[in-house]
Amino acid sequence: MEELIRVLEEELELYGVVSKALESQRDALVRLDRRAVESSALRMEALLWELRRVSEARAELVRKSAVALGRSGESLRDLAEAAPEPHRARIAALRRDLLERIKGMRGLAALSRTLLDDSLGRIRTFVNVLAGPAPIYASARMAPARGLVDRSA
C-alpha cells in the first residue's frame, strides 16, 4: 500500500505540473507568442507521456493491491474502501484530490482549445487577406501561364 500511496502522490504532483503548463500555454496563446506556444506544446507532450507512465503504474498497483486484499474490483474507490487504516483515509483523500485536479484541468484544456481555434481563425483570415481574392477565369486562354515566363507564345 505504501508504494501505491507514493505513486498516487507522484501522479497528483504531476497533474499539478500539467495544470501549470496548461496555464502557461494559455498565456502564450493570449499573447500570440508563437515560440512560447511551440515550447509549451513540446513540454506538454513530455508531461503527458510521463503522466501516462505514472497512471499505468498506478493501475497496475491498484490491481495487485486489490488481489492482495481479496477484492475483485479494480477501481481506486473499491481499493480505498477495502484498505486497512491508516491507508484507507490516505488513499481516499488522494483519490478525491486527483479527481478535483483532473476536473480543473478539463476546464483549462477546453479554454486552451478555444484559444487555439481562435488563433487559427485569425491566421487563416490574415493569410486570406494577404492572398487576396482568387482570380476568376472566363476561359482556358485566360488561365495564368505556368512558371514565371509564358513560353507558349
Protein Blocks (a to p, Z undefined) as FASTA:
>chain_A
ZZmmmmmmmmmmmmmmmmmmmmmmmmmmmnopaklmmmmmmmmmmmmmmmmmmmmmmmmm
mmmmmmmnopabfcfklmmmmpccfklmmmmmmmmmmmmmmmmmmmmmmmmmmmmmmmmm
mmmmmmmmmnopadddfbfklpccehjbdckZZ
